[in-house]
Amino acid sequence: MRDARRLLAHLLGIAAERLVVDMPAGLSAAQEAEFAALVARRAAREPLSHITGSRLFYGRAFQVSADVLDPRPETETLIEQALQAPFRDVLDLGLGSGCVLLTLLAERGEATGVGADLSPAALQVAAGNAADLGVAARASFVLSDWFDAIEGAFDLIVSNPPYISEAEMAELSPEVLHEPRMALTPGGDGLSPYRVIAAGAGRHLRNGGRLLVEIGWQQGPAVQQIFRDAGLAQVQVHSDLGGKDRVVSALRSGASPG
């Protein structure tokens, strides 16, 4: 029922909470047909956000599509940890909708950022969100396989990489499987992105710069070890509001990258 109300509000172009006040006396034949089509898509387990084209994240509306990972409340833990210390510039690896990078720029009005993604379609979605949020002048977008096309060093690197293992893919809900596979799983044990990120972080973090990544709730110890093996310092695991491991943070120490 809740989803049907949200779909009806989307069709009418009003907020769901305004339906009682602004609901028209009846729908036209065309509107009835369109509403039936929307309900059929949801009944087929297509994510509501894909149908409406929007998802709230950290209090802001983001455009979403089948080309990007649907922003999730758990990822707000990554935002909260990133905002614990100041930063002048930030790199987001695996940009997707841009919800992480663009939220950080919206929250820190003097910061600039670079978003990298391997999907041209995702970069287009993120660019649209940057314009909607008024941060486009402080954001740039790069088609890159992790660090491959990235230049320079940053105060902060963040990433919500694909981390679902190949074995876990069969257990996902039909809604999740509507999302791009490359944003969900790297295959294998799900840890390969963390190995790549850890290996490249030293070249792209300033001395004292921070690295923060979202993880699957059972991956904390493994990702901690990957970061420590790469020479990163002060490696810590942070829990989400549900008490599950959700973010691993680390610092770069030593000489500044040359």
Buried (B, 14 or more C-beta within 10 A) or exposed (E): EEBEBBBBBBBBEBEBEEBEEEBEEEBEEEBEEBBEEBBEBBEEEBBBBBBBEBBEBBEBEBBBBEBBBBBEEBBBBBBBBBEEEEBEBBBBBBBBBBBBBBBBBBBBEEBBBBBBBBBEEBBBBBBBBBBBBEBBEBBEBBEBEBBEEBEEBBBBBBBBBBBBBEEBBEEEEEBBEBBBEBBBBBEEEBBBBBBBBBBBBBEBBBEEBBBBBBBBEEBBEBBBBBBEEBBBEEBBBBEBEEEBBBBBBBBBBEEEBE
